[in-house]
């Protein structure tokens, strides 16, 4: 695995922006390796620092019969294999304190889901592993409130913190992005990521399956780059319609390079 200090420094000093991308969930080894290989090719060509993303367990689902994973150990081993085969860092989310040390054996970045961003014990457990901790801002929090979340990591001996914007609740079944949160969180002194695809979710549908607006992925990403986000979080899949989780708001894999190329142009323009 990548040295946490060197990885964090690389993310902080990236010339463009860094990318966290991959499938919502680890569905199979072949799928994970295929997606990782393709994204590594694209990001290497474009010079974008890359972290492979994949959830080993989907603990937060609307319905009890929804897909939750292929088995924790199996999925974590796949994440470890992705990191070894392609030489890229990896990130996965955890949901309970006992998962922190287990996941830290396989991945470089531990992610705290938005719904759990105020769970002190969970954040402390993640921070104490020494891994980089990416905390997603809750759909119910302001950017300013994330200062207290970050402080939990700092007071646990870990200053390697990333903060992620993923929209705020807008009524019962929608989210809206307040882009003021990006400069607000950046002012706290940590890299800030825009979770493009989850910001386009339409939760709490009567069917029990979360909807989404993937046609707005490019719009949300462009705006985030324009206001200075340090990184982007994009879930992608070969065939989103057949994905076992969050297919309604994922980017089709073959569209990723074109999107990133446009975003690189925007980043270059605002730096001139």
C-alpha positions, -999 to 999 in steps of 0.1 A, spaced: 0 0 0 10 36 -5 27 55 24 -1 76 39 21 107 43 34 107 8 -1 101 -7 -16 129 13 12 153 2 6 142 -34 -31 150 -31 -24 184 -16 1 194 -43 -16 180 -74 -12 202 -104 -48 197 -116 -73 178 -94 -72 143 -80 -99 117 -87 -116 91 -66 -135 68 -89 -147 33 -93 -179 13 -89 -203 19 -61 -198 -16 -47 -174 -44 -54 -196 -68 -74 -168 -91 -86 -131 -93 -90 -132 -92 -128 -154 -62 -128 -132 -43 -103 -100 -51 -121 -115 -41 -155 -128 -8 -142 -95 0 -124 -74 -9 -154 -94 15 -176 -94 44 -152 -56 39 -145 -51 42 -183 -71 73 -186 -57 91 -155 -22 82 -164 -26 97 -198 -41 129 -184 -18 132 -155 -45 130 -128 -37 115 -94 -60 86 -90 -75 66 -60 -96 36 -68 -130 36 -50 -152 6 -42 -174 -2 -12 -168 -36 2 -201 -35 21 -233 -15 14 -247 -11 49 -270 18 42 -298 5 19 -334 14 17 -347 -21 16 -337 -53 34 -336 -72 2 -312 -47 -15 -277 -59 -24 -251 -54 4 -220 -71 -9 -202 -103 -19 -187 -108 15 -165 -85 35 -133 -104 34 -137 -113 -3 -144 -77 -13 -115 -63 8 -91 -88 -8 -102 -76 -42 -95 -40 -31 -61 -51 -20 -55 -68 -53 -65 -37 -73 -39 -17 -53 -11 -42 -59 -18 -49 -96 -21 -13 -107 0 5 -81 -28 28 -71 -41 38 -37 -76 26 -28 -105 39 -7 -135 22 9 -161 33 34 -167 19 69 -198 20 90 -189 6 125 -159 10 147 -147 -26 145 -144 -22 107 -117 5 108 -87 -17 117 -99 -45 94 -104 -22 63 -71 -4 70 -52 -37 63 -63 -35 27 -69 2 17 -51 35 19 -80 58 27 -109 51 50 -142 69 42 -169 80 66 -203 80 50 -223 113 51 -250 98 73 -224 89 98 -202 120 98 -211 129 134 -204 94 148 -175 103 171 -164 68 179 -163 58 142 -143 88 132 -118 83 161 -114 46 152 -107 55 116 -82 83 125 -63 60 149 -55 36 121 -31 62 107 -48 60 73 -61 91 55 -97 97 65 -122 111 40 -153 124 57 -183 131 36 -203 161 48 -238 151 59 -267 161 39 -279 179 70 -247 199 78 -231 232 67 -196 235 55 -187 253 87 -199 224 109 -172 202 93 -146 220 114 -158 200 144 -157 167 124 -121 174 113 -112 183 149 -121 148 160 -95 134 136 -69 159 147 -75 152 184 -71 115 177 -36 121 163 -44 122 126 -41 153 105 -45 135 72 -81 145 66 -101 150 34 -136 166 34 -162 158 8 -192 178 -3 -222 156 -15 -252 180 -14 -278 189 11 -313 176 16 -339 195 -5 -373 183 4 -379 146 10 -367 132 -23 -339 155 -37 -305 170 -30 -291 204 -40 -254 214 -40 -244 247 -23 -211 254 -38 -202 279 -11 -194 248 10 -163 241 -11 -144 273 -3 -157 272 32 -143 237 38 -111 245 20 -105 274 44 -103 248 72 -69 237 57 -79 203 43 -83 190 7 -119 192 -4 -136 167 -28 -168 171 -47 -189 139 -47 -204 144 -81 -226 113 -85 -241 110 -50 -250 147 -52 -274 137 -80 -292 111 -60 -330 113 -55 -335 94 -23 -365 81 -4 -384 70 -35 -417 51 -30 -401 21 -47 -374 19 -20 -348 23 -47 -328 56 -49 -332 75 -81 -308 99 -98 -300 124 -125 -268 112 -142 -274 136 -171 -262 164 -148 -229 148 -139 -210 170 -162 -227 202 -150 -220 194 -113 -184 185 -120 -177 216 -141 -191 239 -114 -170 222 -87 -138 226 -107 -147 262 -114 -150 270 -77 -117 253 -68 -124 218 -55 -92 198 -50 -106 165 -60 -136 148 -76 -155 116 -65 -172 99 -94 -188 64 -93 -186 47 -126 -197 14 -141 -195 -5 -174 -233 -6 -175 -249 15 -148 -284 0 -156 -272 -34 -144 -252 -21 -114 -262 -37 -80 -261 -3 -62 -266 33 -72 -269 26 -109 -293 55 -113 -266 81 -107 -234 65 -120 -213 76 -150 -209 51 -178 -172 42 -178 -166 50 -215 -177 86 -209 -151 92 -182 -122 103 -203 -142 128 -223 -155 144 -190 -121 145 -174 -106 162 -205 -132 189 -203 -126 194 -166 -88 197 -171 -94 225 -196 -116 244 -170 -89 239 -143 -62 253 -167 -84 282 -176 -91 294 -140 -54 291 -132 -43 314 -161 
